[in-house]
């Protein structure tokens, strides 16, 4: 939906207004976003780890280097820290996941616990009946603001994506744990909160950079320890993040000026025609007035009921507390993983038409993955964002393997995994295993 279109059946014209949309979300969240925390439970999760191999003569992998050169100018390779390992596991909801860690850092438990904390907060969001009731009472104007401004227009989905971004922020910055004074994962998480790192990501990064570099196991940041035991971004980091954001905004404006100028398109038609170009650099940036800088909706302050309020600090505090509680009952065990895929040109089994993309987190991801498959002549039958499940009509195992390579080149990690999650509600314990579908 664009600023020139109308909200579905609301009778209100959707318009791009970040502060207005932020106010709608803040008023939904301020009375309370989450239901009460459940009783602590034990979790045992198995994971498979794979070392990341840098290109010969480079400090980054091939995928990392390509992304750096294409989308992170003017960032240099020496300003980027890479993970040493990629891991795959199945979470307690039975969904395959992919994450990264460094062998000189806090280990694989951090991305796994971060995912479990995200799931718990998603469940608590869904269990908050008063929040759901407030969301259903939103009027046409509020829906039009969300439709015209946000990528995920449904309020529940917007908060889900924000919660997941919070977990992503913690797991990604854990690659830099050795640059901090924090001794374990819980101390690290609380240190990130006290240092304002969650707010720094919201205000200094641009969305696609944070999501894409996370998926590739890389982070263009240096942390500096302070005398009060907090940490902060180095001046060089701040400058580079700003330069990358400015370059991204300039790219978006160039696309829009060409489309609405020489090509004579309306804004709505321009976004429709150049949707794929703008997907990489965020259509929201294309709609920013000249000279304006983007602001994270969750980080914007508002005055509600005579008090100053913003969503981000509340979500970050709740996430860190949940992460610490999850980690206290979490045991992780490495297992040997098997590579899925085949070079055969023979018939493909029905089960092999189904796969998962663990790092598919929003509608942008859905469109990107679907576009990759369709560009290869592969019909997509279904993509489910919640379960991360994709059903596609591959012609052969070789066709499937090549499609997986193309998806990986885009920064995603497809997985042919069938998950089995067994739980004992009486004991509050969850044991998760995963087996190959091949």
Helices and strands as residue ranges (DSSP letters): H 18-29, E 43-51, H 62-71, G 77-79, E 81-82, E 85-90, E 96-101, H 109-126, H 129-136, H 140-149, H 155-173, G 174-179, H 185-194, H 197-204, H 207-215, E 218-219, E 223-225, E 231-233, H 235-260, H 267-273, H 275-281, H 283-286, G 297-299, E 302-304, E 307-309, H 311-328, E 330-335, G 350-353, E 354-357, H 363-375, E 380-384, E 389-392, H 397-409, E 414-415, E 417-424, E 429-436
